[in-house]
C-alpha cells in the first residue's frame, strides 16, 4: 500500500536536508585549514558588496577554485548581498561614500527615481563607499568565520579522539 502523500513528502524533505548537511560537513572536513574556509567566505562577501552585480559571484567562485578555497563558503559569502539586502548595502555604500567625500546625503529618493539613475548620478560615492564597506565586512567576516571554524575543528577533533 502506498504511503499517504504528506508522509512521503516529509520523508524526502528530511532526507534532503540531511543530505545537504552531510555535504556541508564534508566540505568543512575537506577544507584543510580554517583559513581557506574563512578566506573563501570573506572573498565572496567582499566581491558581492562591490557594485558589479552578479559578476562578483562568478569572479569570487573563479578565484576560489584557482586558489583552492572552500567553494561553498565562498558561495555563501556571495549570498549575503542579494535582491532583498541589496538596497540596504547600496544605501550603506552611498552613506559611507558621502561621508568620505563630504557630499550631502539625500535622505529621501523622490517617487519615480529609478535605482539605475540614482546609482549613475552617485557612482563616485557608491564606489568609494562600497570599497570601504567591502574591506571592513570582509575582514570582520574572515575573523568570525576563522574563529568559528577553529572552534568547530577543535571540537570535532576531540570528538574523533574520544571515539578512537
Helices and strands as residue ranges (DSSP letters): H 5-30, H 34-49, H 55-66, H 71-78, H 86-101, H 115-121, H 123-163
